[in-house]
Amino acid sequence: MIVKGELIIDSLSDTYSSPACKLGRMVESGELIRLKRGLYETDPKTPPYLVARYLCEPSYISFEYALSWHEIIPERTVVVTNATINKRRSKRFDTPLGSFSYSDVPAAAFPVGVDRFVDDDYEYYIATPAKAVCDKLYKMPPVRSYKGLETLMFDDLRFDEEEILGLETKTIREYAELYHCTTITTLRNYLEERA
């Protein structure tokens, strides 16, 4: 379970004269896992994707991790990649539970195309297949030609062609308006012509 440091300190202050020292000993003994300053996990077996959103809020799982989750790329990813807004620079956290990275997407696009899940006491959000594709393409250099788009998606990024051609054109059209990204606009046109 995710626990904030201040709550732990409060719970220890009645029993220990130095609750901060006790907290440090709990981390050293493995009773608590320090994720970042002021944030701890009680279970060392917690899958990394369950704690990702708590390290940097607001955020949702996207990019390579979501693409792998949805089987759009063949690779299994080790780093839990996340989308966020208004951070202005990428962030990375390396913890005993795993590694996590966070990159901005446009604020207008941030809230759409994200599914919410609850697993015991954890709540997590993950991009839908179309959203994960758009988030990834948003981070790539601009592509204007269909040939360039095919090379980028199917050769460089190793997207599954059937999955891409199966994306709903209407959804990609809506997303293109939110991202204002040349590559996503090219994808929209590409899918409309293939439909």
Buried (B, 14 or more C-beta within 10 A) or exposed (E): EBBEBEEBBEEBEEEBEEBEEBBEEBEEEEEBBBBEEEBBBBBEEBBBBBBBBBBBEEBBBBBBBBBBBBEBBEEEBEBBBBBBBEEEEEBEBEBEBBBBBBBBBBEEBBEBBBEEEEEEEBEBBBBBBBBBBBBBBBBBEEBEEBEBBBEBBEEEBEBBEEBBEEBEBEBBBBBBEBBEBBBBBBBBBBBEEEE
